[in-house]
Structure formats: C-alpha cells, structure tokens
Amino acid sequence: MYTKDHDEFYPCAWDNAGGNNQGGGWMFYKNFPNQANGDFDPAKGSLYNYTKNTAIYRCPSDSSEQGNSYAVNALILFDVGSVGTCHAGRGLSAFSATANTFLFVEENSNSNNSTDDGYLLPPGNKPSVRHFGGSTFVFCDGHTKWLALSAVTYPNPGGAYRYEP
C-alpha cells in the first residue's frame, strides 16, 4: 500500500545516531544504539498510517520491550555507504524479483537479540535466531516466511532468498 501511495517507492530509513529523534523514516527511534524499553515508537514512523497497530512491530518472542524487533533491508535503499543519514527507498523498477528480495528482517544487532536502529546492512548486521535457529522475513511483495539462517546467504543476487534487489 505504501509504494502505491508514494509513486512506487519503498519507505526511507534512518540509521545510526543520525536518526535519533528524526521523523520521516519507516521507524522512529530515540537513542542509537537502542536497547532500552520504549526506544522505538512505530506510531511516529511513516508506515504507521497503513498499520494502525504498534504491536505488530514487535515479535512476541522479543523480550527486549524496545517497541520494535524488525529492520529494513538496507540494500533496498539508496546511499547505503553513508552512515547516520536518511536513506531514500528505491523504486519498484529497481527490483528484478520482489518475491525473492527481503524488505524487513527480524534483526540481532544488540545484547537484547533485537534491532538497534531498524536498519539491517549485511553482512555486518544479522537476522535474529529466536525462532528455532531461524528468523521471520518479510519480502518486498508483502509475503512473509520463516527461514533457517543456513538458507540465507549474502551476497546472493540471483538467489531465491536475497538482500539484493
């Protein structure tokens, strides 16, 4: 729904400390690296108008109480090498296979086994393993799937499961 309303572009995202208390990204956060209760506020993110539910941003198995368990795949955004900036989302025309490309991933970036800024940049950032050695992935076409981490490799530009558009 978001891409239909935004000229076929995916939402933008902030990363690192540059995103502290900044609006406009898919997720709003207060204090990079986020680890405290309530550090994320999905209601202030650009996707909230489409979901109207803050609970869906937190995995029930995520004990961190930060308010968000997920991270956007940084490789679907522009300016990946720039740190602490707002990264614009790519347009749908940049994707060869939206059904194979990750949009959101449950992230393991801090001591809480959760996300630190809602921005996952492989290979440094990793998916969470709180679900029997795997994680929940949301694909760019909107479907979700549990995948064992052994099925997820990077780089894998032509693979059935991939970060690259």
C-alpha positions in Angstrom: 0.0 0.0 0.0 2.8 2.4 0.9 4.5 2.0 -2.5 1.2 2.6 -4.3 0.8 5.9 -2.5 4.4 7.0 -3.0 5.0 6.7 -6.7 6.2 3.1 -6.5 9.0 3.8 -4.0 9.7 2.0 -0.8 9.9 3.9 2.5 13.1 5.6 3.7 15.0 4.8 6.8 17.5 6.4 9.2 20.5 4.6 10.6 22.9 5.1 13.4 22.9 8.1 15.8 21.9 10.4 13.0 18.4 9.0 13.2 17.9 9.8 16.9 14.6 11.6 17.2 14.3 12.1 13.4 11.0 11.8 11.7 10.4 10.6 8.1 11.8 7.1 8.3 9.8 3.9 8.3 10.6 3.7 12.1 11.1 6.4 14.7 13.7 5.8 17.4 15.2 7.8 20.2 18.7 6.6 21.2 21.1 4.7 18.9 22.1 2.0 19.8 18.5 1.4 21.0 18.3 -1.1 23.8 16.0 0.4 26.4 12.3 -0.1 26.9 10.3 2.1 24.5 13.3 3.4 22.5 11.2 2.8 19.3 7.9 4.5 18.6 6.3 2.9 15.5 3.4 5.4 15.7 5.8 8.1 14.6 7.1 6.1 11.6 5.9 6.5 8.0 4.3 3.1 7.9 2.0 3.5 10.9 -0.8 5.1 8.8 -1.0 1.8 7.0 -0.9 -0.5 10.0 -2.6 1.5 12.8 -1.2 -1.1 15.3 2.1 -0.7 17.2 2.0 -4.3 18.4 2.8 -5.8 15.0 6.3 -4.1 15.1 7.4 -6.3 18.0 7.9 -10.0 17.8 6.1 -11.7 20.8 9.4 -13.7 21.4 11.4 -10.5 21.6 11.9 -9.9 25.3 13.6 -6.5 24.9 10.5 -4.3 25.1 12.2 -1.8 22.9 9.0 -1.4 20.8 10.4 -2.8 17.5 12.0 -6.1 16.5 12.5 -5.5 12.8 14.9 -3.8 10.5 14.5 -2.7 6.9 16.9 -4.3 4.4 19.4 -1.5 3.8 20.2 -2.8 0.3 16.7 -1.8 -1.0 17.6 1.8 -0.1 19.9 4.5 -1.6 23.2 5.8 -0.1 24.0 2.5 1.7 27.6 3.6 2.4 26.5 6.8 4.2 26.2 6.5 7.9 23.7 8.5 10.1 21.6 9.7 7.2 18.1 9.2 5.9 18.3 6.6 3.1 15.6 7.0 0.5 13.8 3.9 -0.7 14.4 2.5 -4.2 11.6 2.4 -6.7 9.9 -0.9 -7.7 11.5 -0.7 -11.1 14.9 -1.4 -9.5 13.8 -4.9 -8.4 14.1 -7.9 -10.6 12.2 -10.2 -8.2 10.2 -8.6 -5.3 9.0 -12.1 -4.2 12.7 -13.1 -3.6 14.0 -9.9 -2.0 13.9 -9.1 1.7 12.1 -6.0 2.8 12.1 -6.5 6.6 14.1 -8.9 8.8 14.0 -9.7 12.5 17.4 -8.3 13.5 20.0 -9.4 16.0 22.2 -6.3 16.5 22.5 -5.8 20.2 22.8 -7.6 23.5 19.0 -8.0 23.6 19.0 -10.1 20.3 17.0 -7.3 18.7 17.4 -4.4 16.3 19.5 -1.3 17.3 18.2 1.2 14.7 15.7 -0.6 12.4 18.3 -0.8 9.6 19.9 -4.1 8.6 23.1 -3.9 6.5 24.5 -7.2 5.6 27.0 -8.8 6.1 27.6 -6.9 9.4 24.1 -6.9 10.7 22.5 -10.4 11.2 19.0 -11.8 11.4 17.7 -12.9 14.7 17.7 -16.6 15.6 15.0 -16.5 18.3 12.8 -18.9 16.3 14.4 -22.3 16.3 17.6 -21.2 14.6 15.8 -19.0 12.1 14.0 -15.8 11.6 10.9 -14.2 10.1 11.5 -12.4 6.8 9.1 -10.1 5.0 9.6 -9.9 1.3 9.1 -6.9 -1.0 6.0 -8.3 -2.5 4.4 -8.5 1.0 4.6 -12.2 1.9 6.3 -13.4 5.0 8.3 -16.6 5.6 10.3 -18.3 8.3 13.8 -19.2 7.1 16.6 -21.1 8.7 19.7 -18.9 8.7 21.5 -21.5 6.6 19.1 -20.7 3.8 20.1 -17.0 3.8 23.4 -16.1 2.3 25.0 -12.8 1.3 25.9 -12.0 -1.4 23.2 -13.9 -3.3 22.0 -11.5 -6.1 20.2 -14.2 -8.1 19.1 -16.5 -5.3 15.6 -17.5 -4.1 16.2 -15.5 -0.9 18.3 -12.4 -1.2 19.1 -9.0 0.1 20.0 -7.5 -3.3 17.2 -6.0 -5.4 
